[in-house]
Amino acid sequence: MTRLARILSAAALLSASFAAGAAAEESVTYQNLLTPLLSTGTTIIDQPIAYPEGTPKVTAAIVVIPPGGETGWHLHEVPLYVYILEGEVTVDYGEKGVKVVKEGESILEAMNWAHNGMNKTDKPLRILAVYMGADGVANAETAAAPE
């Protein structure tokens, strides 16, 4: 079992344990085990979500950016769900502005739009990144900084 699968299983068991301890008259259902993190049809810069053509491929990763570090200018051709596990990220979207996403918050990242993520804090930044791509389509590509 992968580390992510173990973490998700443990979280599900913990959630179920808390729910089981709820008042006896409250029945436990799938819906009351959920804590919604994000429900949207657009990216952080208001673009409609567009899935790539081809054989679907989902990739989940933990991204760690040290204090003062940055991703460098890049873009995503695929939808990218981002959840901030620890710290906060400051993202420069050029003419679309700068946005800060903090611990416990989630977004759908911009698609086909150059941006640079920065950790402007003195603590490590840890991000759960879930790419909803396709075989043969890059999850991220280097991009030029806007002029």
N, C-alpha and C positions, 0 to 999 in steps of 0.2 A: 504494500500500500504506500503511495507517495506521501510525502510530508503534508502537502496541501489536503489530500484526501483524509489523512489522520486528523488534521486540524478541523476540517469541516465536520467529520464524524463526531469529534469531541464536542464541538459547539452544538451540534444537533442533540447529543445526549444531555448536555448541560441544560439546554433550553427545555428539553422534555422533562428533566428532573424538576426544574423550577415550576413548570406548568403543572406537573403532577402534585405539587405541594399547594396548589391554589385551593380555594374554597371547594368543598365537596360538591356543592350544587352546580359548580361551573364545569361543564364537560370540556375535555381537551380536544380541540380540532386542529387540523392543519393550519387554518387561518390564524388562530390565536397563538401559534408557535412562531409566527413570522414577525420580523421587525423590518419593514420596508426600508431600503437604503436609497433607492432611486427608481423612478418610473417616469420615463420621458421618451419622446420621439425625436428629440433634437440634441445636438452637441452643446457644449458650453458656450459656443459662439453662435448659437441659434441656427445651425445647419440641420436639414433633415437627415436622419440616419439613412445610409445607403450601404447595403451589404454587397460584398464582391461576388461576382459570378464564379462558378466552379465548384469543386468539391469542398464542402465546409471543413474548416480546421480551426478549433478553438485552442488558444495557447494561454496558460495562466503563468504568471511569474511574479516574484517579489523583486522590486527595484529598490536598491539602496543608494542614496545620494548622501555623501558625507557633508558635514558643515562646510559651507562656502562652495560646494560643488554645483555642477550644472549638467544638464543632458547634452547641451550643444543644440544648435538649430536643426530641427528635423520635422518630418511630417508622417502621418499615418494614412494609408489608403484604405484601411479597414476600421470598423468601429472598435473603439477601445474604452472599456469600462475601467475606471480608476477609483480605488478606495484608499484613503490615507490611513495607514495603520498607526504610524507614529510621526509626529512633527507636522510641518506644513510646507507646501510647495508654492512658489511664486512663479507664474507662467506668463511670459511675454508673448503676446499674439500680434505684435507689430501694430498695424493700424486698428486692430480690433481691441487693443488695450491690454492691460495687465490684470490677471486674476490671481487671488490667493485661495488655496484650498487647504483646509485645516484637518487635523486629526479627527477621524470619525465621519468625515464628509466624503461624498462620492460624486463623480461626474462622468459624462461621456465626453471624451476628448475630441478636439477639433479634427476634422478629416480633410486631407489634402490642403492643409493650411500650415505654413511654417510657424513653429513656436519653439521656445526655449524654456525648459523647467529649471528652476534654481532653488537651492536650499540656502536661504539667507539667514538661517538660525545657527546657533552653536551646538545643535544636537543633530544626530543622524536622522535622515528622512527615510521612512520605509513605506513603500507603495505596493498594494496588490494591483497588478495590471492584468486584465483579461481581454485578450485580442480576439475578436470574432471575425476571423479571416477565411482564407481559402488556400488550398494547396497551390504553391507557386506564386502567391502574392505576399510581398514583404510586409511584416508587421510595422516596420518603421524604416524610413530612409533619411539619409542626411539631406539637409536643405540649406540654401543660402539664407543668410540673415536679410531681413527687409532693409531697403535703402532708406 
